[in-house]
Amino acid sequence: MTSLRQTEANRINALKSTGPVTDQGKQQSRRNALRHGLAGAGVVLPDDEEHAVARRAEDWAAFLDPAGDRDDWLVEQVALESVRLDRCQHQERARRAADAARAEVAWDDDRRIDAEALAAGLAKKPALLRRKLEMTTQGCGLLIERWHGLLGLLQSGAPWDGARRSLALDLLGVPPELRDGPGPLDPAPGGDPAEAQAALARAEVERLTTRQADWLDALDADEREMAILGLAPPGRVLVQLRRYEAGCQRRLRAALAQLRSPRQARAAEPEAPSAAPPCPTPAPAPEPAPAAWVQSSDLPPPPDAERLLDREREALEEIVAMLRGASPGPAAAAAPAPCPVPAPSPEPAPVPADDPSPSLKGNRRQRKAQLRRARAAG
């Protein structure tokens, strides 16, 4: 148990160790944990990758068009993740080529190592791992070797006991919970235990050998050819590389989306409408010329000439009556006559070129004659 004095001394010593202080020391300290540089924020990178990121950020800035410090940082992130993607893909191609070359020269050895790794846990999961070992020709070969070893131990005439019995039950896939009672290693009543165990071991060897010859050897040869061609299922290293590649792709898409969103928002804004030019004021329509009647023997008077004359005559009579001080009659006062609705003025008739205004003269003469008649009557 640590004493109080030792604890206090450890605390004082810990205060003296403050770690790196300078920027160079901090950068070097960060590099101590650098393994592959395919993950993280990219604060620490291998030297060659750091230079590649700087060059790509400079080249892509013109295309991505950053508009501030935030966009500059996003451009650096895009460059970083793109360089990481290139590296992941390059490593994957190199790894596949190396695996293909290795499968050509060390296929059996590698598969036997995998079988030995499975057999190491056989005591904990005998049923599962026995099935897995029987699915490869190398696994079946390992099981056959174990049974041959147990058969050699039976030559002394003593049955298996202790660790040997446990190993035989593991090779048979018997769970530990089912080993207390009578099992497959126990002989029939009155039989020899060693002979029964030897017969069981020989039967297992024959079964596994037949399984190898029937289809496992052919399947193993096909898998080896696929591995040589680079078509084998990815191993642990390739799976990890693809996981890093997927992370780089997600971060790259996120950075590009953030770079495009302000630009898209600006493009989506409607442009301010330009001031429309003032509408030209239409010129006033020329007033129609007054109706004229052509006093000619060749042309008949307009159809409404008599009605206009009657209205003018009535108007003149009202004016004369007002001048004389006469008041309208009782019938007229009780029910005033409705105002006549003026008829639409007819289009002016063409005027002969030899007399530009005969109609005006005729109208003036008629009015004067009417006034004279009215005065004479009065």
C-alpha positions in Angstrom: 0.0 0.0 0.0 1.4 3.4 -0.9 2.1 5.6 2.0 0.9 9.2 2.4 4.5 10.5 2.0 5.0 8.5 -1.3 1.7 9.8 -2.6 2.7 13.4 -1.9 6.1 12.9 -3.5 4.4 11.5 -6.6 2.1 14.5 -6.8 5.1 16.9 -6.6 7.0 15.0 -9.3 4.0 15.1 -11.5 3.8 18.8 -11.3 7.4 19.1 -12.6 6.6 17.2 -15.8 4.5 19.6 -17.9 5.2 18.0 -21.3 6.3 19.8 -24.4 6.0 23.6 -24.3 7.1 24.8 -27.7 5.1 24.3 -30.9 7.8 22.1 -32.4 7.7 19.9 -29.3 3.9 19.7 -29.3 3.9 18.7 -33.0 6.5 16.0 -32.4 4.5 14.7 -29.4 1.4 14.5 -31.6 3.4 12.4 -34.1 4.1 9.8 -31.5 0.6 8.5 -31.8 0.5 8.7 -35.7 0.0 5.3 -37.2 -1.5 5.6 -40.7 -3.1 9.1 -40.9 -6.3 7.9 -42.5 -8.5 9.1 -39.7 -8.8 12.1 -37.4 -8.9 15.8 -38.1 -5.7 15.8 -40.1 -3.7 18.0 -37.6 -0.8 15.6 -37.9 -0.1 13.9 -41.2 2.9 12.1 -42.8 5.2 14.5 -44.6 4.4 13.4 -48.1 0.7 13.5 -47.5 0.9 17.0 -45.9 2.6 18.4 -49.0 0.0 16.7 -51.2 -2.9 18.2 -49.2 -1.3 21.7 -49.5 -0.8 21.5 -53.2 -4.3 20.1 -53.8 -5.9 22.8 -51.7 -4.1 25.5 -53.7 -5.1 23.9 -57.0 -8.7 23.4 -56.1 -9.3 26.9 -54.5 -9.9 28.4 -57.9 -12.5 25.9 -58.8 -14.3 25.8 -55.4 -14.2 29.6 -55.1 -14.0 30.1 -51.3 -15.6 33.3 -50.0 -14.1 33.6 -46.5 -12.1 31.9 -43.7 -14.8 29.3 -43.2 -14.8 28.4 -46.9 -11.0 28.3 -46.9 -11.1 25.7 -44.0 -13.7 23.7 -45.9 -11.4 23.7 -49.0 -8.6 22.3 -46.9 -10.9 19.6 -45.6 -11.9 18.6 -49.1 -8.3 18.4 -50.2 -7.4 16.4 -47.1 -10.2 13.8 -47.5 -9.5 13.5 -51.3 -5.8 12.8 -50.6 -6.8 10.2 -48.0 -9.2 8.6 -50.5 -6.4 8.3 -53.0 -4.2 6.7 -50.4 -6.9 4.2 -49.3 -7.5 3.1 -52.9 -3.8 2.9 -53.6 -3.2 0.7 -50.5 -6.2 -1.5 -51.3 -4.8 -2.2 -54.8 -1.4 -2.9 -53.4 -2.8 -5.2 -50.7 -4.8 -7.2 -53.2 -1.8 -7.6 -55.4 0.2 -8.8 -52.3 -2.5 -11.2 -51.3 -2.7 -12.7 -54.8 1.1 -13.2 -54.8 1.0 -14.8 -51.3 -1.9 -17.1 -52.2 0.2 -18.6 -55.0 3.1 -19.6 -52.7 1.7 -19.9 -49.2 -1.9 -20.8 -49.5 -1.8 -24.0 -47.5 0.4 -22.5 -44.7 -1.9 -19.5 -44.2 -5.0 -21.7 -44.1 -3.4 -24.0 -41.6 -2.6 -21.1 -39.4 -6.2 -20.1 -39.5 -7.2 -23.6 -38.5 -4.7 -23.6 -35.6 -6.3 -20.3 -34.4 -9.7 -21.9 -34.4 -8.5 -25.1 -32.6 -7.0 -23.0 -29.8 -10.5 -22.1 -28.6 -11.9 -25.5 -29.1 -12.2 -26.2 -25.4 -14.5 -23.2 -24.9 -16.8 -23.6 -28.0 -16.3 -27.2 -29.1 -19.5 -27.6 -31.1 -19.1 -24.3 -33.1 -15.4 -24.5 -33.8 -15.5 -28.2 -34.7 -18.0 -27.3 -37.5 -15.8 -24.5 -38.7 -12.7 -26.7 -38.8 -14.6 -29.3 -40.8 -15.5 -26.7 -43.5 -11.9 -26.5 -44.8 -9.5 -29.1 -46.0 -6.8 -27.7 -43.7 -9.2 -27.9 -40.7 -10.1 -31.5 -41.5 -6.4 -32.3 -41.7 -5.8 -30.8 -38.3 -8.6 -32.9 -36.8 -7.2 -36.0 -38.4 -3.8 -35.3 -36.9 -5.4 -34.9 -33.5 -7.2 -38.3 -33.8 -4.0 -40.0 -34.9 -2.3 -38.6 -31.9 -4.9 -40.0 -29.6 -4.8 -43.4 -31.3 -1.1 -43.6 -30.7 -1.7 -43.0 -27.0 -4.0 -46.1 -26.9 -1.3 -48.5 -27.9 -0.3 -48.9 -24.3 -3.8 -50.3 -23.6 -4.8 -47.6 -21.2 -8.0 -45.6 -22.1 -8.0 -41.9 -22.3 -8.3 -40.0 -19.1 -8.0 -36.4 -17.9 -6.8 -34.0 -20.6 -6.8 -36.7 -23.3 -10.4 -37.5 -22.7 -11.3 -33.8 -22.7 -9.5 -33.4 -26.0 -11.4 -36.3 -27.6 -14.7 -34.8 -26.4 -13.6 -31.4 -27.9 -12.9 -33.0 -31.2 -16.3 -34.6 -31.2 -17.9 -31.2 -30.3 -19.5 -32.3 -27.1 -20.4 -29.3 -24.9 -18.8 -29.2 -21.4 -22.3 -29.3 -19.8 -23.0 -32.8 -21.3 -19.8 -34.6 -20.2 -20.7 -35.7 -16.7 -22.8 -38.8 -17.7 -22.1 -41.6 -20.1 -20.9 -40.3 -23.4 -19.6 -41.5 -26.8 -16.2 -42.4 -25.3 -17.7 -45.0 -22.9 -17.9 -48.6 -24.1 -20.9 -50.9 -24.1 -21.5 -52.8 -20.9 -18.7 -55.4 -20.6 -16.6 -53.9 -23.4 -13.0 -52.7 -23.3 -12.8 -48.9 -22.9 -9.5 -48.7 -24.9 -10.9 -50.7 -27.8 -14.1 -48.6 -27.9 -12.1 -45.4 -28.0 -9.8 -46.7 -30.7 -12.8 -47.7 -32.9 -14.3 -44.2 -32.4 -11.0 -42.5 -33.4 -10.6 -44.7 -36.5 -14.2 -43.9 -37.6 -13.7 -40.2 -37.2 -10.4 -40.3 -39.2 -12.2 -42.2 -42.0 -15.2 -39.8 -42.0 -12.9 -36.7 -42.2 -10.7 -38.2 -44.9 -13.8 -39.0 -47.1 -15.1 -35.5 -46.5 -11.7 -34.1 -47.7 -11.6 -36.2 -50.8 -15.3 -35.7 -51.8 -15.5 -32.0 -52.1 -13.2 -30.0 -49.7 -10.1 -30.4 -51.8 -11.8 -29.3 -55.0 -13.4 -26.3 -53.1 -10.0 -25.4 -51.7 -8.4 -25.4 -55.1 -11.1 -23.1 -56.5 -10.7 -20.7 -53.6 -6.9 -20.6 -54.2 -7.4 -19.8 -57.9 -9.8 -17.0 -57.0 -7.3 -15.6 -54.5 -4.5 -15.7 -57.1 -6.7 -13.7 -59.4 -7.5 -11.1 -56.7 -11.1 -12.2 -56.3 -10.9 -13.6 -52.8 -13.1 -12.1 -50.0 -11.4 -9.2 -48.3 -9.4 -9.9 -45.2 -9.2 -8.0 -42.0 -6.7 -5.4 -43.4 -8.9 -4.7 -46.5 -12.0 -4.5 -44.4 -10.3 -1.8 -42.2 -9.1 0.1 -45.2 -12.6 0.2 -46.7 -13.9 1.4 -43.3 -11.5 4.3 -43.5 -12.4 5.0 -47.1 -16.1 5.2 -46.3 -15.3 7.7 -43.5 -13.3 9.8 -45.9 -16.1 9.8 -48.4 -18.6 10.9 -45.8 -16.5 13.8 -44.6 -15.7 14.8 -48.2 -19.4 14.9 -49.2 -20.2 16.9 -46.0 -17.5 19.5 -46.7 -18.6 19.9 -50.4 -22.3 20.3 -49.3 -21.3 23.1 -46.9 -19.3 24.8 -49.6 -22.2 24.6 -52.1 -25.0 25.6 -49.8 -24.2 29.4 -49.6 -23.6 29.5 -53.4 -26.9 27.8 -54.1 -28.7 30.1 -51.7 -27.3 33.1 -53.6 -28.2 31.6 -56.9 -31.7 30.9 -55.7 -32.3 34.6 -54.7 -34.6 36.4 -57.2 -32.9 39.3 -59.0 -34.2 42.7 -58.1 -36.7 43.8 -60.8 -35.3 46.6 -63.0 -37.3 49.8 -63.1 -39.8 49.6 -65.9 -39.6 52.5 -68.4 -42.4 55.0 -68.0 -45.3 54.3 -70.3 -45.5 56.9 -73.0 -48.4 59.2 -72.6 -50.8 58.6 -75.5 -51.4 61.6 -77.6 -54.9 63.1 -77.2 -57.3 61.9 -79.7 -58.3 64.6 -82.2 -61.8 65.9 -81.6 -64.1 64.9 -84.3 -65.1 67.7 -86.7 -68.6 69.0 -86.2 -71.3 67.4 -88.2 -71.8 69.1 -91.5 -74.6 68.9 -94.0 -73.7 69.1 -97.5 -76.0 71.5 -99.3 -75.9 70.1 -102.7 -78.5 69.0 -105.1 -76.7 65.8 -105.7 -76.4 64.7 -102.1 -79.4 64.2 -99.8 -79.3 65.7 -96.3 -78.2 63.5 -93.3 -81.1 61.4 -91.9 -81.1 63.1 -88.5 -80.9 66.7 -89.8 -84.6 67.3 -89.2 -84.4 66.1 -85.6 -81.5 68.4 -84.9 -83.4 71.3 -86.4 -86.4 70.6 -84.2 -84.2 70.5 -81.1 -82.6 73.8 -82.0 -86.0 75.3 -82.7 -87.3 74.2 -79.2 -84.2 75.6 -77.6 -84.7 78.9 -79.3 -88.3 79.0 -78.2 -87.4 78.4 -74.6 -84.8 81.2 -74.8 -87.4 83.6 -76.2 -89.9 82.6 -73.5 -87.4 83.2 -70.8 -86.6 86.6 -72.3 -90.2 87.6 -72.3 -90.7 86.4 -68.7 -93.2 83.8 -69.6 -93.4 80.9 -67.2 -94.1 77.3 -68.3 -97.7 76.0 -68.1 -99.0 74.0 -65.2 -98.8 70.7 -67.0 -95.2 71.3 -67.9 -94.4 72.2 -64.2 -96.1 69.1 -62.9 -94.5 66.7 -65.2 -91.3 68.0 -66.8 -90.5 66.5 -70.1 -87.6 64.0 -69.9 -84.3 65.1 -71.3 -83.9 63.7 -74.7 -81.0 61.2 -75.0 -78.6 62.5 -77.6 -78.2 60.2 -80.5 -74.6 59.2 -81.4 -73.1 61.7 -83.7 -72.8 60.5 -87.2 -69.4 60.3 -88.8 -68.7 63.4 -90.7 -69.5 63.2 -94.4 -66.8 63.9 -96.8 -66.6 67.5 -97.9 -66.1 68.4 -101.5 -62.7 69.9 -102.2 -64.2 72.9 -104.0 -66.1 74.2 -101.0 -64.4 73.5 -97.8 -67.2 74.7 -95.5 -70.6 74.9 -97.1 -72.4 73.2 -94.3 -71.2 75.7 -91.8 -72.6 78.5 -93.9 -75.9 76.8 -94.3 -76.3 76.2 -90.6 -75.6 79.9 -89.8 -78.2 81.1 -92.3 -80.8 78.8 -91.0 -80.2 79.9 -87.4 -80.5 83.5 -88.4 -83.7 82.8 -90.3 -85.2 81.1 -87.2 -84.3 84.0 -85.0 -85.9 86.4 -87.3 -89.1 84.3 -87.5 -89.2 84.1 -83.7 -88.8 87.8 -83.3 -91.5 88.5 -85.9 -93.9 86.1 -84.2 -93.2 87.8 -80.9 
